[in-house]
């Protein structure tokens, strides 16, 4: 596989999308979200807001990149499900989970709203003009309930009465930054870029120093590092303990993308390089290959599992930093991580990426895409890489 040939990466995106489409389409509304390795749907009734929104992203991006308007129809199908089933008029929020068409978990998550915004913004970029209204509505909802102007960051969750809890985390802020960046690109409205920069600036210049130079996951209400949160549950799906290698490199990617729109912000690139060059060498498994999931505060491995999204986001960051700086270190990492991913993380028989492998690169189960995982990370990263490679080709 020639990982520097954009046409080969496009073939990979097509095969990845082919794993999902059309088998995930539920003609009664939304998309099926629990898939075995061979594509079998093993739970047809349960839905998660993260998967519901990410499907909109994958269909809209695919339609846009490959000029495939049929896929816009299914992006709209996903938006309809968000508004008709996830949105709860009784409390004006989006249900976190749905069971058999009814709200199951009514917790309001800032993280979830970030993906609602990303879904609408991506759909708008792809040509669904009606998505503009939903984008601004979701942004207003998120800002009204979660934005903390005194901190320039977002709170994390609230109950169905919109009573905000005490937990504070970086993950919701990172994905809100991503959503704001996409919203700015979709609308040209400067407020979205300003919000993205405010979050990024705070995370880099105020919080990263508290974590010794990297971004810790968990904080208290005063935004002081909470070193013990979920220490006994380090594999929590959305709030794992430790420095997450993939989140350091995802931030690196976002900072490079932000710099395109705000070149006057001279701090963006140095922080992007710092996050990448500090976390990736520490997180690389020198014996079996691949990037591990978590690092303890002393930078030793605390979770050696290999997650698909960690490899994918780091690939995108490596390509963007390689293009931006010309530093061959990033391209060497790009080649190394691709080789590992191609050999271990990708299902060449059925399409798509395996979600998680053990430290020994073995599968834990035959569940390729349970709720939350729709290859949004992998296909999104490929579009970033394809853009870089096409620009470098001239």
N, C-alpha and C positions, 0 to 999 in steps of 0.2 A: 504493500500500500504506500503510495506517495502522498504523505501528509502535507506536502507543500503545493499540491495540485488542487485548486479550488473545485474543479469538476469532480474529483474523487470524493471530496467532502460533500458535494451536492448529492452524489449517488448515495452516500451514507445517510444523509438527511431523508432522502426519499424512502430508503429501506426502513429507517426508524419510524417514519410516519406511517409506512405501510403496516407496521405491527399494530397500530391503533385504528387506522381508518380502513374500512368503515365499521369494524366490529364493535367499537365503543359507542356508537350512536344508539341512543335509546329514543326511538321514535315517539315515545310517550313524554319525552322531556329530558334534557340533559344528556349526560354521558355515563356509561358504566365505568366504574373506577377501581375494580378489583380484578386483576388479570394474572393468570398463571404464565409460566414461561412460554407456553405454546399459544397463548392468547385466549384460553378458556376463561370466561367470566365466572368467578366463583362466589360472587355476592352481587346480585343485581339490584338490591333494594337500598343499599346504604350509600350516601353521598357526603363528601367533605367539601367545604367551601374552597379549600386550597386547590383541590383537583378541579372543581367546577370552573374556577377562574383560569387556572393554567391551561385547561383545554381551549378556552377562548384564545389565549395567547398563541398556542401551537397552531391552531387552525388559521388565525389571522396572519401570523408570520409566514406560514406556508403559502397562503394565498398571495401574499404580497411578494414574496421572493420568487416564486415560480410562476407568477401571473396566472393563477388558477382560481378564477372567480367562484367555482363550485364550493371551494373551501370557505369562502366568505359566508356562504349560506349556513354552514355549520358553526361558524363563529357567532353568527346572529342567533342560531339555535341555542348556543351556550349562554349568550346574554339574556335571552328570553327566560331561560331556566333560573338565572340569577335573580331576575326581578319577580318572576311568578312563583318561585318556590323558596329560594333562600331568603329573599327579603321578607321581613315580618312587619306588616303594617302596624300591628299592635304596639310594638316598641320601637319602630323605625330603625331597625338594624338587620344585619344579615346573619341568619342562623349558621353556626359553626358546622353542625352536622344535621343531616336529613335522614330519616328512616321511613321508607315507604311513602314518601311524599309529604311527610309531616316533620316539623321542627323537632329535633331530638335534643341538641345542646344549643341553648340560646345565649351562651356567653358571647359577648362582643369582643373581638380581638382586633387590635390595631393591625397586626400582621395580616389578618384576613382582609381588612379594608384596603390595605396596601395592594393586595392582589386584585381586588375589585377595581381599583383605580388603574392598575396595570392592564387589566383585561380591556377596560373601556378605551384606554389610551392606545393600546395596540390595535384594537378594532378600528378606531378613528384613523390611525396612520394607514391602515390597510384599505380605507375607503368607505367604511360604514359611518356616514356623516351623522346619523342619529345618535351615535355613541357619545357625541360631545356633551349632550345634556346629562347622561349618566355619569360621565367623568366628573363634571363639575359638582353634581349632586353628591357623589361619593367623597370627593375631596372636602366639601363643606361638612359632611357628616364626620369624617375623620378629624378635621381640624377643630370642630366644635367640641368634641368629646375627649380627644386624646392629646392635642397639641399643648405643650407646656412652654409658653413664650419666655418664661423666666429662665428656662434651661436650654431653649432651642432644640428640644428633643420631644419625642412622643412618649406618653405613657403606654401601657401594654394591653391591659384588658379591663373590661367592665362587665357587670352582670346585666340582665335584661332590663333593669331599671336605669342603666347607665351610671351606676355607682362604680367609680374607678378604683381598682385594687392597688395594693402597695408595690407589687412587683414592677421592676423596671428592667428592660433588656435591650441589648444592642440589635437583636435579630429583626424585630419589628421596625426599628429605625433604619437599618440597612435596606430592607425591602421597601420601606417608604421612600427612601432616597432614590432607589431604582425606579419606583413608580412616578415620582416627581420628575425625574429626568425624562422618562418616556412621555409624560404628560406635556412637558415643555416642547419636546420634539414634535408632538402631535398638534399642538395648538399655537406655539410661538409665544405663549403667555409667560412673561418674565416672572410672575409670582411663583411658578412651579420651579424654575431654575433657582431662584433665590432661596426657596425652602430646601431644595436638595443640597445646595451649598451650605446652608446654615447647619443642617444635620451633619453633613460630612465634616465641616470645620470643627464642630463640637466633638464628634467622635475622635477625630485625629488629634486635635490640639489640646483638648481638655481630658478626654477619657483614656486615650491610649497611654499617655504618660503615667496614669494611675495603675495601669497594668504592666508597667515596665517596658512600654514601647509597642505592645500589641494590644488588640482590642479584646478584653474579657467579655464574657457573655452576659453576666448578671450583676445587678446593682440594686441598692436600696432607694428609698424615695428621694434621698438627697444626692443621688447619683454618685455614691461612693461604692467601690467594688465590693461585691458580696462573694468572697472566695469560697464559701461553703454551700451556696445554693445548689441543690441537686447533686451534691458530692456523692450521695448514696444512690443516685439514679443517673449515672453518667451517660446512659444511652437514650435519655429522653428525646423523643422525636423532634420537638421544637425548642427545648431548653436544655441541651446537654451541658455537662460540667466540662470545664477546661477551655483552653484556647483551641478554637476550631480552625484547623489549617485552611479549610475551604472558605471560611468566612474572612480570613485575612486576605486571601487571594481574590475573593469576590469584591472586597473593598478596593483592592488594587485595581481591578477591572473598572469599577465604577469611577474611581478617581481619574483614571486616564480618559474615560468617556466624558466626565465633567469638564476636564481641561479643554476639550475641543470647543466647548461653548463658553468657557471662562478662562481664556489663556492668561489673563491678568492675575489669576490666583496662583502665584508661583509656588505655593506650598503643596499643591496637588500631586505633582509628579514625584517629588522626593518621598512623600509618604507612601505613594503607590509602590515605589521601588523598595522602600524599607519593609513594608508588610510582606512583599513577595520574597525578598532575599533573606529575610529572617525566618519566615515560617516554612518555606518549601524545603530547604536543606535539612531543617530539623525534623520535618514530617515525612521525609522520604525513607522508605524501607530499603536499606542498602542490600539486604539479603534476598528478599523475595520481590522487590519492586513495588511501586505504587505509593501513593500518599495515604498516610494513616488519617484517622478521623480526629483524634484529640491529643493535645499536649498539656501536661500538667504545668503549674506555675514555674517549675524549675526546668521546663522545656524537655522533660523526658516524656516518652509516649505513655499516655494513660488509656488510650483506646486505639488498638492497632487494626481495627476493622478498616476495610477499603470501601468507601461509599462512591457510587457513580458520580454524584454531583460534585464531590471534591475534586476528582480528576478533571471533570468537564470545565468547571469554573476556572481552575488553574490553567488549563490549556488556553482558554480565552484571554486570561490575564497575561500569559506568556507571549502570545501573539501580539497583543496590543502594546505591551511594553517593548517587545522586540522591534516592532515597527516604529514606535515613538522614539526610542533611544538609539537604535542600531547596535545595541549591546548583544553580542552573540551568546552570552550566558542564557538569555531568555529563550533563544531558539534551540539551544541544547536541551533545556528543560522541556520545551515543546516537543521535540523529537522523542525524548525519553518517556514522557508521560503518555504520548500517543502510542508508542510501542507497547507499553504496559496495558493500556486500555484496550488496544486492538487484540492483544493476546488473551486478556482475562475478563474484561468488563463487558464486552459486546457479544450479544447472541447473534452469531453469523447465520444460524439456521432460521430463526424466526424473526429477527429484527429487534431493535431496542437494546437498551443497556440493562444488565443485571443491577439490582438496587444496591446490594451489599454483599461483600465477600469477607471471609474470615482473614485474620492476619496471614494465614497460609494460602490465601487466594482461592478458598473453597466456598461453594455456595452453602448457605444456611437452610434454604428452602427453595421450592419451585414457584414462589410468589414473586413475579417480576415487577409488577406495578400495583401494589396496594394503594389505598387512598393517600393522596399527597404526591405521588410519583407518576408523572405523565410524560417524562423525558422533555419537560420544559427546559431544564438546565442544559441537557446535551444538545438539543436542536438549537436553542438560543445561542449557546457557545459556538456551535458550528457556523451560524450566520455571522457572528462577530469575526471568526477566523477567516471565513470566505471573503468578507469585506477587506480584511487586512491583506490577504494573499492577492486579491484582484488589484488592489491599489499598488502593491509592490511590483506586480507585473506591468503596471503602467497602462 
